[in-house]
Amino acid sequence: MSKIKGIYAATLSILNEDLSLNIQKTVLHAENVINLGCHGVVFFGSTGQSQLISISEKISLLNIISKNKNKDKFIIGTGLNSLVETINLMKVAISLGFKKFLIMPPAYYSYGDKEAISFYEKIVEQVPDAKIILYNFEKLSGYKFSENCISELNKKFPEQIIGVKDSSYNLFENLKLENFSILPGSESKLLKGLELGCDGIITATCNITATLARKVYDDFIQNKDQSVNEKLCKVRTIFDRYNLISAIHSIMAKSDKSYINILPPLSILDSKDCQKLIEDLKKIDFNYKN
């Protein structure tokens, strides 16, 4: 099994004015992010408002992207608390030729490693062909993976549990598993992670920073001096002052009004915060299209 390596954006979901999913624009956005430098994208991660989008819309998009030329560069997020619905959506995706999934454990309920392992065991039993990237983000799920939990899952299911997106940042510095992808969730951790043996990143802000992040990655792989990592980290620091989904949609809406549409309870930035974001990016000479 080849490892998942490189720069991946947790791609955006673009909505119509009635807040239904605009499949065409969502796909075009993902293609553009790839063209700007990302090795691939994750559909329906937290950045893609996954828990707020209907299953029927997710399935409709899966049917469309199953015919896309970039199909092999797509990872599917499930974004569902329900074990049964997670499995059912994965089976649909598998039937359409997708195998790579990003799966966060259920939110809201309190549980530990034993229960988390049980959750993924049930998934693997029902969808044995899946290649699963665990999503470690305590801020959203309420649960934080331990190194022992990750190691046990990978030992039990080496063909299915193939990596982790580490957005809690308690794993990427010390976790070492053979043939297992470790992908921090921030550009600020990209270079350090690569130096420690990580494989790249999966991040929300790669929707904005694809070109810069790809150069940092390529320069590291090619043993070249780093020339843009400082700027990349500064961009991420600026975006971290806001809700990432709100900030990314707000900045992109400046050139395409479709990005204004966002599902409640999320919202775009107010005019004051949006202007401050733009001004701060200008101060470091960053244009999100560069």
C-alpha positions, 0 to 999 in steps of 0.5 A: 500500500502506497502512503498518502503524501503531499499537500491536501486541501480540506476543500470547500462546499459551495452552496446555492442561494437556497443553501443547497449544494452547488455540485458544479462549483464545488467540483470546479473549486476542488479542481482549481485547488489541485491546479494551484498545487495541491496533490489532492483534496478531501471532500466533506471534511469539517471545512466542507461543512460536512455535518451540515450537508444532507446525505442525499447531496453527498451522494449526488456529488459522489456520483459526479466526481466518480467520473472526474479526471482527478478521481484518484486525488480525491479523499472522501470525508464522511462527516457523520456521527451515525455509525450506520450512516457512515457505513452506508455512505462509504459503501456508496462511495466504494461502489463508485470506485473510491477507497480513501476516507477521512473519518472523525469519531463521533462528536458530542458523546464522552468516550475513550480509546476502547470505544473509539477502537470499537467504532472503527472496528465496526466500520472495517468489518462492514467496509473492508476495502476502505483505506481510512485516515483517522481524523484527530481533532479534539476541538470538534469531536471531543475525543483525542486519539492517543498514540497507543490507540492509533498503534492498536488500530493500525496493528489490527487493521494495517490494510485499512487504517492507513494514516491520521490527520493530526489537528490536535497536534499531539501525535505528529512529533512522536508517532512512528508507524511503518507504512502509515501516513501522518499529516498535520492539520496546519501549514505551520506544522508542515516543514517541522512535520516533514523534518520529523518524517511526516508525509505532508498536510491536510488543511483548510487553508490550503484552499488559499495557500496551495501554491506556497504550501506545495513549494515548501513541500517540493523544496523539502523533497528536493533538498532545496533551501526554504524560501517561502515557509516563513510567509506560509506560516504567517498566512496561517497565523493570520487565518487562525485568528478567525473561524477558518471556514468563515474566513476562507469563504469571506476572502474568496467571496471577494472574487466570487459571490457564491462563497458568501453562501454558508450553512447556519450556524456558520456565517461569513465574517462581518465587514470589520473582521473581513477588512482586517483579514484583507489588510493583514494579508496585504501587510505580508504581501500575500494574494490568495491567488498567487 
